[in-house]
Amino acid sequence: MEPPCKQPRISAQSTPKDVSELVTPCYIGYKSVIQRNSERMLQRAKQLGCQLRPHMKTHKTIQGGVLATDGTKRCITVSTLAEAEFYADAGFEDICYAVPITAEKLPRAAQLHERCLFHVCVDHPQAVEALCQSKANKPWSVFLMVDCGYGRDGVDVKDPTSVQLAQRLASSKGTRLAGLYTHGGHSYDASQGIEAVRAVAQQEAEAVAAFARTLRGKPYCLEVPIVGVGSTPTCSNPPNQFPSEVTEMHPGNYIYYDTMQQALGSCSEEDIAVRVLTRVIGAYERRNLLLVDMGWTACSKQGEDQNFGRLEGHPELKVVGLKQEAGLISSRDGSPIDFAQFPLGTLLRLEPYHSCAHTKQHDKY
């Protein structure tokens, strides 16, 4: 099945006997690595006393969702309403739409709200009022987003109006405060190593836990059932212990990982589960360049300053440029390429710089 929102899917047609039979460019995944990554994160959440609410935006597949939820098909995070509908159609429950919702999306979201356990997120008074005044048949389940230092979205926990938003959600007949949601996205900027990532993870957890304590304590005495944290770096290298208030973690990229995550210390090269498969289609010795059938339509433009990823098994080569349907490869140090090693048709595998972006370029793998 290919859903109307063009989510990637596992190809079940004409399964080749060997990778060499695949038409390139294409996307391949190592199922054993995907499964291992999924199992490790499930175990890590258990050790930290958390429910894992895995994000689906990296892989966007039913198969990945089943692995990430340990077969339960419950408690997931999505980035678009199309993703939410895709998973609801496949029988998934307890779905969190983890971007701030606005009024024009409510009619579409209401259909999900009626058919399954579905949560929306807010961080603005207008969105809160739109939910409180909507004509839904049952109260909306709402997460209040918290800024833990990332600076992208979420309420400021030091601003008194943030408490007022939580009170409004808790007191309205049209809404139910499901809890707090935060995303430590600034962990991707922690270039000083694993301890820097762990420091962000601690900051992330403490910020949302402190706000939960404020809301639960006097004089507010609000129920805050769920307190969620997470990014792949902070969940791959979390603190030794979360504050007791934290109940959920919601990483997503970990199911595939990539060279960016490896550089952050989230994984090893053996944990990177996907590749863009491409073939040499041209060789130009005078310019010291190989041409491949992988353009930005096959791996995205993200990570250009990091050569879009790493060519597996060929540390001497790097991708130096991408056009729409073709790419250029040269030597990493400027030395002459051994062109005899790369006749036309040679298969190369690119370990993606950012697997979320690379995956989105393919509708099957």
Helices and strands as residue ranges (DSSP letters): G 19-21, E 26-29, H 31-47, E 51-52, H 62-68, E 74-78, H 81-89, E 93-100, G 103-105, H 106-115, E 118-122, H 125-132, E 140-146, H 160-171, E 175-182, G 185-189, H 194-216, E 226-229, H 232-236, E 248-249, G 253-255, H 259-264, G 269-271, E 274-284, G 285-287, E 289-292, H 296-299, G 304-306, E 309-311, E 317-322, E 327-331, G 339-341, E 347-352, H 355-360
